[in-house]
Amino acid sequence: MEINYSKQAAKFLQKQDRTTQIRIITAINKLPNGDVKKLQGRAGYRLRVGNFRIIFDQSGNVLYVEEIDNRGQIYK
């Protein structure tokens, strides 16, 4: 599976400390396993990793990570 990151997602990952980066990347690589739910009101899915939410969309063999942010900020 090919994983592509948006500019915002890559920038957010770079700002985090090393342990947080590893947690998030590991969770993304384990998809579709994990706490995944379909989003209501917009296209895509969300993955929960602790206090972080990852908004992604999958088409075929390509997984596109649209956003990564804190729980309270991502849905605004």
VENSULVEN-V542892 format. One record per residue. N is the residue number from 1. RES is the residue in three letters. SS is DSSP state (2 for helix, 1 for strand, 0 for the rest). BURIAL is + if it has 9 or more other C-alpha atoms within 8 Angstrom, else -. Layout:
n->(N | N)
res->(RES | RES)
ss->(SS | SS)
burial->(BURIAL | BURIAL)
//
This chain:
n->(1 | 2 | 3 | 4 | 5 | 6 | 7 | 8 | 9 | 10 | 11 | 12 | 13 | 14 | 15 | 16 | 17 | 18 | 19 | 20 | 21 | 22 | 23 | 24 | 25 | 26 | 27 | 28 | 29 | 30 | 31 | 32 | 33 | 34 | 35 | 36 | 37 | 38 | 39 | 40 | 41 | 42 | 43 | 44 | 45 | 46 | 47 | 48 | 49 | 50 | 51 | 52 | 53 | 54 | 55 | 56 | 57 | 58 | 59 | 60 | 61 | 62 | 63 | 64 | 65 | 66 | 67 | 68 | 69 | 70 | 71 | 72 | 73 | 74 | 75 | 76)
res->(MET | GLU | ILE | ASN | TYR | SER | LYS | GLN | ALA | ALA | LYS | PHE | LEU | GLN | LYS | GLN | ASP | ARG | THR | THR | GLN | ILE | ARG | ILE | ILE | THR | ALA | ILE | ASN | LYS | LEU | PRO | ASN | GLY | ASP | VAL | LYS | LYS | LEU | GLN | GLY | ARG | ALA | GLY | TYR | ARG | LEU | ARG | VAL | GLY | ASN | PHE | ARG | ILE | ILE | PHE | ASP | GLN | SER | GLY | ASN | VAL | LEU | TYR | VAL | GLU | GLU | ILE | ASP | ASN | ARG | GLY | GLN | ILE | TYR | LYS)
ss->(0 | 1 | 1 | 1 | 1 | 0 | 2 | 2 | 2 | 2 | 2 | 2 | 2 | 2 | 2 | 0 | 0 | 2 | 2 | 2 | 2 | 2 | 2 | 2 | 2 | 2 | 2 | 2 | 2 | 0 | 0 | 0 | 0 | 0 | 1 | 1 | 1 | 1 | 0 | 0 | 0 | 0 | 0 | 0 | 1 | 1 | 1 | 1 | 1 | 0 | 0 | 1 | 1 | 1 | 1 | 1 | 1 | 1 | 1 | 0 | 0 | 1 | 1 | 1 | 1 | 1 | 1 | 1 | 1 | 1 | 0 | 0 | 0 | 0 | 0 | 0)
burial->(- | - | - | - | + | + | - | + | + | + | - | + | + | - | - | - | - | - | - | - | + | - | + | + | - | - | + | - | - | - | - | - | - | + | - | + | - | - | + | - | - | - | - | + | + | + | + | + | + | - | - | + | + | + | + | + | + | + | - | - | - | + | + | + | + | + | + | + | + | + | + | - | - | + | - | -)
//
